[in-house]
Amino acid sequence: MMLSGARQGALSGIRRVIATAMSRDLSAFVLPGPAIARSRGLDLAGSNLIIVGTPRHAGVLIIVGSIAEGLQDAAAVVYAQMPRPRAILALGAGDIAPLPVADVSAPLTQDGLRSGLAELRRVVEAGAFHVDAADFTAAALEVRIEYTCPMHPEVVSDEPGDCPKCGMSLVPRETSAVGHGGHEQAQNMAETVDHSEHAPKSDDSCHAGHDETAKDAAYTCPMHPEVVSDEPGKCPKCGMNLVKADGEGGQGHEGHGTHGGHDEHSSEPVDGIEPHFMSMVELTKDQPRSSDGLQMEWIEAPFGPFFPGLPAGLHLSLTLDGDTVAGSDARSLVGMADLPGGTAMAPGQFVDHLAAMQLSPIAYRALACAAIEDAAGIAFGADDRRARAAAIERERIASHLSWLAEFGVQTGFLWLAGRAGALQLAVQGAGTAEIVALAGPIGRLIRRVQAAPLMRMRLRGIGRFGKDRVAWGPVDRARGGGSDARSDDATLKELGFGIRVRNGGDALARMMLRCDEIDQSIGLIATAGTLAAPMLADVGVVSGEGAASIETPRGAARLTVTLTDGKVTGAELETPSTAHLALIDDLTRQRELGDALVAVGSLDLSPWEMRG
């Protein structure tokens, strides 16, 4: 453990009281997230910590491992949002740039967490932290001004001017120096463009008095009829050219509604566009519409990469039409499925690379070992195969329990989050006998989950899709599909494996199936009677090609490798999370926001298993 970054500040009066209170009840925000911490064996809930879902309510930033490059800007924004005084506890992390030096550093173990928190409480009580808000800066926090069209947000310029599509004056907005999107992602916020004042109004009261005013005026704004002028010019609200309010430009409200005088909208062409008046139908024809056909104001709302209940590292951007999702875009900020290429790697180094896959390290270690051994022509005995199979099933239990914990947070069932998280920690390092002993408490949790009427009501019908879409693993088996790489595994067949399926294809079916598989995996481990993490055999100086398929907790992952003189010179990896990323748009479109987020969460995506 190391106390390295504590910053001494003055402590007197109310600050001493605050510091003492903070030291007793530390509220923490976890990077990359609680699920990652649990997968690394950290019991945060049992460490007298208050885990919060927003940095604005956190006094401590706990960093688990190194900060992935794709999350560095977001981490900087998270730290900047924390109230002062604030502290950083880094567990197993080296350089945590762009953040300041950690106030306390400790090993990435439960003992390291315990000792690090004890030291952190001591220095927090002593007030050893500056409260100055200006003590941290990073590129992600620097802002610049860019200009965009209120009606066409895809039009962005570094300079003021007019929109080339509609002629409206571009309006300024702030964006980060490293890219507006990254700044949005980190804050789980969106730049909101309110189109309500531009949208068609069903209430005629908004035009009260319009006819009387316009008939005496020479010019008015097509978008803001309350703007009238005796002279030609531009609307002070939107910058559009004023049009005549007589017979040429449309008389009163009636003329505005029919958009008479179409050619009077603009006197000058804009970037080669022929000048004409664009009706609201034209202006909004490419924008998404509500299910009732009405055009509403719409915003781009990003969620992640640190949004409670969603997998850390996933950037999910939703186009909202009112409270309904009209479109979506999702991508990974931490993808590892793009394997290193162009450089020969030692087999052990390659295995360690795949074993660094967050959330499923055992499955991907086994996958890498199996593919390399296949290329080298190495075979194992029955005992070794059973031990490997049992280790993967243990990880499946822990992974499904972790998903239940995160799903509990997302759906508001906090009892599920707490109990499933505790059982996950008990399982993932357990031996065969310990897992069998845990069958009772795990079984009770499963029965409670599957019988909970509120859970059924909340999940039924959410995120449903049919067999016409590509899906793997539990997502496929929850719609009656039969994809399971274990079906071709002779060792698992000897242990009594049989595919479990559910029908329904919705979030409820996916939850039910994962509970079924937890029970099944416990039985497979008990039958195997042995359990050991896969270890790579000595392949020697050989050349060849090999392939392997492993049923990870999220579905079948497939790996092909090329060995040249005992080195891995080529590899290609397919993962279920990469395939399931393509399902998000269909599962969220025309769904209310809350249901759309639940649908995404029910897929159990791992951004680390995606292509970057």
Residue pairs with C-beta under 8 A, 6 or more apart in sequence:
1 104
1 105
1 106
1 107
1 112
1 115
1 116
1 119
2 104
2 105
2 106
3 103
3 104
3 105
3 119
3 123
4 101
4 102
4 103
4 104
4 105
5 88
5 100
5 101
5 102
5 103
5 104
6 87
6 103
6 104
6 123
6 128
6 129
7 103
7 128
7 129
7 130
7 135
8 128
8 130
9 15
9 85
9 127
9 128
9 129
9 130
9 131
10 127
11 19
11 126
11 127
15 127
15 131
16 127
18 85
19 85
19 124
19 125
19 126
19 127
20 125
22 59
22 85
22 124
22 125
23 121
23 122
23 124
23 125
24 121
25 50
26 48
26 49
26 50
26 59
26 60
26 117
26 120
26 121
26 124
27 49
27 50
27 51
27 52
27 57
27 58
27 59
27 60
28 44
28 49
28 50
28 51
28 52
28 58
28 59
28 60
28 61
28 62
28 89
29 51
29 52
29 53
29 54
29 55
29 57
29 58
29 60
29 61
29 62
29 78
29 82
29 306
30 36
30 37
30 44
30 51
30 62
30 64
31 61
31 62
31 63
31 64
31 67
31 71
31 75
31 78
31 306
31 312
32 64
32 67
32 68
32 71
32 305
32 306
32 312
32 313
32 334
32 358
33 306
33 311
33 312
34 44
34 51
34 405
34 406
34 421
35 311
35 312
35 359
35 402
35 405
35 406
36 64
36 65
36 312
36 358
36 359
37 44
37 62
37 64
38 44
38 402
38 405
38 421
38 424
38 425
39 358
39 359
39 361
39 398
39 402
39 428
40 64
40 65
40 92
40 108
41 109
41 110
41 425
41 428
41 429
42 64
42 91
42 108
42 110
42 113
43 110
43 113
43 422
43 425
44 51
44 62
44 113
45 51
45 418
45 421
45 422
46 422
47 113
47 114
47 117
48 117
49 60
49 117
52 58
53 308
53 409
54 81
54 308
55 61
55 78
55 79
55 81
55 82
56 81
56 82
56 83
58 82
58 83
58 86
59 82
59 83
59 85
59 86
59 87
59 124
60 86
60 87
60 88
60 89
60 120
61 78
61 79
61 82
61 86
61 87
61 88
61 89
61 99
62 89
62 91
63 75
63 88
63 89
63 90
63 91
63 93
63 96
63 99
63 102
64 91
64 92
64 93
64 108
65 91
65 92
65 93
65 108
66 92
66 93
66 94
66 95
66 96
67 75
67 93
67 96
67 99
68 313
68 333
68 334
70 305
70 313
70 332
70 333
70 334
70 612
71 305
71 312
71 313
71 333
71 334
72 97
72 98
72 140
73 98
73 138
73 139
73 140
73 176
73 178
73 179
73 182
73 183
73 186
74 140
74 182
74 185
74 186
74 305
74 306
74 333
75 96
75 98
75 99
75 186
76 98
76 99
76 138
76 139
76 140
76 141
76 186
77 140
77 141
77 183
77 186
77 187
78 186
78 306
79 86
79 88
79 99
79 100
79 136
80 136
80 138
80 141
81 187
84 129
84 130
84 131
84 132
84 133
85 124
85 127
85 129
85 130
85 131
86 129
87 103
87 104
87 120
87 123
87 124
87 129
88 96
88 99
88 100
88 101
88 102
88 103
88 104
89 102
89 103
89 104
89 105
89 106
89 116
89 117
89 120
90 96
90 102
90 104
90 105
90 106
91 105
91 106
91 107
91 108
91 109
91 112
91 113
91 116
92 106
92 107
92 108
92 109
92 112
93 102
93 105
93 108
96 102
98 138
98 139
98 140
99 136
99 138
100 135
100 136
103 120
103 123
103 128
103 129
104 116
104 119
104 120
104 123
105 116
106 112
106 113
106 115
106 116
106 119
123 129
139 176
139 177
139 178
140 176
140 177
140 178
140 182
140 183
140 186
141 176
142 176
142 177
142 178
143 174
143 175
143 176
143 177
144 174
144 175
144 176
144 177
145 172
145 173
145 174
145 175
146 156
146 157
146 158
146 172
146 173
146 175
146 180
147 156
147 157
147 158
147 159
147 160
147 161
147 170
147 171
147 172
147 173
148 155
148 156
148 157
148 170
148 171
148 173
148 193
149 155
149 163
149 165
149 166
149 168
149 170
149 171
150 168
150 171
150 193
150 195
150 198
150 238
151 163
151 165
151 166
151 168
151 195
151 198
151 283
151 284
152 163
152 165
152 166
153 193
153 300
155 163
155 164
155 165
155 170
157 170
160 169
160 170
160 172
161 169
161 170
162 168
162 169
162 170
162 239
162 270
163 169
163 170
163 270
164 270
164 271
164 273
165 273
166 240
166 278
166 283
167 239
167 240
167 241
167 265
167 266
167 270
167 275
168 238
168 239
168 240
169 234
169 238
169 239
173 191
175 183
176 182
176 183
180 191
181 302
181 315
184 190
184 191
184 302
185 302
185 304
185 305
185 315
185 333
186 305
186 306
188 302
188 303
188 304
188 306
188 307
189 302
190 299
190 300
190 301
190 302
191 299
191 300
192 299
193 297
193 299
194 297
195 296
195 297
195 298
196 297
197 224
197 237
198 223
198 238
198 280
198 283
199 280
199 284
199 295
199 296
199 297
200 280
200 295
201 207
202 294
207 225
207 253
210 225
210 226
210 252
210 253
210 256
211 252
211 253
211 254
213 220
213 226
213 228
214 220
214 225
214 228
214 245
214 251
214 252
214 253
214 256
215 245
215 251
215 252
217 228
217 229
217 230
217 245
218 229
218 230
218 231
218 232
218 244
218 245
218 246
219 228
219 229
219 230
219 231
219 232
219 233
219 242
219 243
219 244
219 245
219 249
220 227
220 228
220 229
220 242
220 243
220 245
220 249
220 256
221 227
221 235
221 237
221 238
221 240
221 242
221 243
222 240
222 243
222 256
222 259
222 265
222 277
223 235
223 237
223 238
223 240
224 235
224 237
224 238
225 253
225 256
227 235
227 236
227 237
227 242
228 245
229 242
232 241
232 242
233 241
233 242
234 240
234 241
234 242
235 241
235 242
240 265
241 264
241 265
241 266
241 267
243 249
243 250
243 261
243 264
243 265
243 277
244 250
244 261
244 264
245 251
245 252
245 255
247 255
247 260
247 261
248 260
248 261
248 264
249 255
249 260
249 261
249 264
250 256
250 257
250 258
250 259
250 260
250 261
251 260
255 261
259 277
259 279
261 277
262 276
262 277
263 275
263 276
263 277
264 277
265 275
265 276
265 277
265 278
266 275
266 276
266 277
267 275
268 275
269 275
280 295
284 295
287 295
287 298
288 298
288 319
288 321
288 326
288 327
289 295
289 321
289 326
290 296
290 321
290 322
290 324
290 326
291 324
291 590
296 321
296 322
297 322
298 319
298 320
298 321
298 322
298 326
299 319
299 320
300 317
300 318
300 319
300 320
301 317
301 318
301 319
301 320
301 593
302 315
302 316
302 317
302 318
303 310
303 315
303 316
303 317
303 318
303 597
304 310
304 312
304 313
304 314
304 315
304 316
304 333
305 312
305 313
305 314
305 315
305 333
305 334
305 607
306 312
307 316
308 409
308 410
309 406
309 407
309 409
309 410
309 411
309 597
309 601
310 316
310 410
310 597
310 600
310 601
311 406
311 605
311 606
311 607
312 334
312 607
313 332
313 333
313 334
313 607
313 608
314 330
314 331
314 332
314 333
314 605
314 607
315 330
315 331
315 332
315 333
316 328
316 329
316 330
316 584
316 600
317 328
317 329
317 330
318 325
318 327
318 328
318 588
318 593
318 596
319 325
319 326
319 327
319 328
320 326
320 593
323 592
323 593
324 590
324 591
324 592
324 593
325 588
325 589
325 590
325 591
325 592
325 593
325 596
326 589
326 590
327 585
327 589
328 584
328 585
328 588
328 589
328 596
329 585
330 581
330 584
330 585
330 600
331 581
331 610
332 581
332 607
332 608
332 610
332 611
332 612
333 607
333 612
334 358
334 607
334 608
334 612
335 607
335 608
335 609
335 610
335 611
335 612
336 353
336 356
336 357
336 608
336 609
336 610
336 612
337 573
337 574
337 575
337 578
337 609
337 610
337 611
337 612
338 611
338 612
339 353
339 571
339 572
339 573
340 353
341 570
341 571
344 564
344 567
344 568
344 569
345 353
345 567
345 568
346 566
346 567
346 568
347 372
347 536
347 539
347 563
347 566
347 567
347 568
348 536
350 368
350 372
350 561
350 568
350 571
351 365
351 368
351 369
351 372
351 536
353 368
354 364
354 365
354 367
354 368
354 559
354 573
355 361
355 362
355 364
355 365
355 368
357 364
357 606
357 608
357 609
358 606
358 608
359 399
359 402
359 553
359 606
359 608
359 609
360 395
360 399
360 552
360 553
360 554
360 606
360 609
361 395
362 391
362 392
362 394
362 395
362 533
362 534
363 392
363 395
363 550
363 551
363 552
363 553
363 557
364 550
364 552
364 557
365 533
365 534
366 388
366 391
366 392
366 534
366 550
367 548
367 549
367 550
367 552
367 557
367 559
368 536
368 559
368 561
369 534
369 535
369 536
369 537
370 534
370 546
370 548
370 550
370 559
371 546
371 547
371 548
371 559
371 560
371 561
371 571
372 536
372 539
372 546
372 561
372 563
372 568
373 379
373 380
373 536
373 537
373 539
373 546
374 546
374 547
374 548
375 539
375 542
375 544
375 545
375 546
375 561
375 562
375 563
376 537
376 539
376 540
376 542
376 544
376 546
376 563
377 542
377 544
378 537
378 539
380 388
380 537
382 491
382 494
383 530
384 532
385 491
386 491
386 494
386 495
386 528
386 529
386 530
387 528
387 530
387 531
387 532
388 532
388 534
389 489
389 491
389 492
389 495
389 524
389 528
390 432
390 524
390 525
390 528
390 530
390 531
390 532
391 531
391 532
391 533
391 534
392 550
392 551
392 552
393 521
393 524
393 525
393 528
394 427
394 428
394 430
394 435
394 521
394 525
394 531
395 428
395 553
396 517
396 518
396 521
396 553
397 427
397 435
397 442
397 518
397 521
397 522
398 424
398 427
398 428
399 553
399 554
399 604
400 514
400 515
400 517
400 518
400 553
401 420
401 421
401 423
401 424
401 427
401 442
401 518
402 420
402 421
402 424
403 514
403 604
404 416
404 420
404 445
404 449
404 511
404 514
404 515
405 416
405 417
405 418
405 420
405 421
405 424
406 417
406 601
407 413
407 416
407 511
407 601
407 602
408 414
408 415
408 416
408 417
408 418
408 420
409 417
410 597
410 598
410 601
411 455
411 458
411 459
411 598
411 601
413 452
413 454
413 455
416 445
416 449
419 445
420 445
423 438
423 441
423 442
423 445
426 434
426 438
427 435
427 438
427 442
430 438
431 531
432 525
432 526
432 528
432 529
432 530
432 531
435 522
435 525
435 526
435 531
436 522
436 525
436 526
438 522
439 522
439 526
442 518
442 519
442 522
443 519
446 515
446 518
446 519
449 455
449 511
449 515
450 512
450 515
455 508
455 511
456 508
458 598
459 506
459 507
459 508
459 511
459 598
459 602
460 506
460 507
460 508
461 506
461 508
462 506
462 507
462 508
462 591
462 595
462 598
462 599
462 602
463 506
463 507
463 510
463 587
463 595
463 598
463 599
463 600
463 602
463 603
464 504
464 505
464 506
465 471
465 479
465 505
465 583
465 586
465 587
466 479
466 505
467 479
467 480
467 481
467 505
469 583
469 586
470 579
470 582
471 479
471 481
471 483
471 555
471 579
471 580
471 583
472 483
472 554
472 555
472 556
472 576
472 579
472 580
473 483
473 484
473 551
473 552
473 553
473 554
473 555
473 556
473 576
474 510
474 513
474 514
474 517
474 553
474 554
474 555
474 604
475 510
475 554
475 555
475 576
475 580
475 583
475 603
475 604
476 482
476 483
476 555
477 483
477 484
477 499
477 500
477 501
477 502
477 513
478 501
478 502
478 504
478 505
478 506
478 509
478 510
478 512
478 513
479 502
479 503
479 504
479 505
479 509
480 501
480 502
480 503
480 505
481 501
482 499
482 501
483 555
483 556
484 499
484 551
484 556
485 549
485 550
485 551
485 556
486 492
486 497
486 499
486 551
487 497
487 499
488 549
489 497
489 551
492 524
495 524
495 527
495 528
496 523
496 524
496 527
497 520
497 524
500 513
500 516
500 517
500 520
501 513
502 509
502 510
502 512
502 513
502 516
503 509
506 602
507 598
507 599
507 601
507 602
510 602
510 603
510 604
511 602
514 604
525 531
539 563
539 566
540 566
541 565
541 566
542 563
542 565
542 566
543 563
543 564
543 565
543 566
544 562
544 563
545 560
545 561
545 562
545 563
546 560
546 561
546 563
547 558
547 559
547 560
547 561
548 558
548 559
549 556
549 557
549 558
549 559
550 556
550 557
552 575
552 576
552 609
553 604
554 575
554 576
554 577
554 580
554 604
554 605
554 606
554 609
555 575
555 576
555 579
555 580
556 576
557 573
557 574
557 575
557 576
557 609
558 573
558 574
559 571
559 572
559 573
559 574
560 571
560 572
561 568
561 570
561 571
562 568
562 569
562 570
562 571
563 569
575 606
575 609
575 610
576 609
577 605
577 606
577 607
577 609
577 610
578 609
578 610
578 611
580 603
580 605
581 605
581 610
583 603
584 600
584 603
587 596
587 599
587 600
587 603
588 596
588 599
588 600
591 599
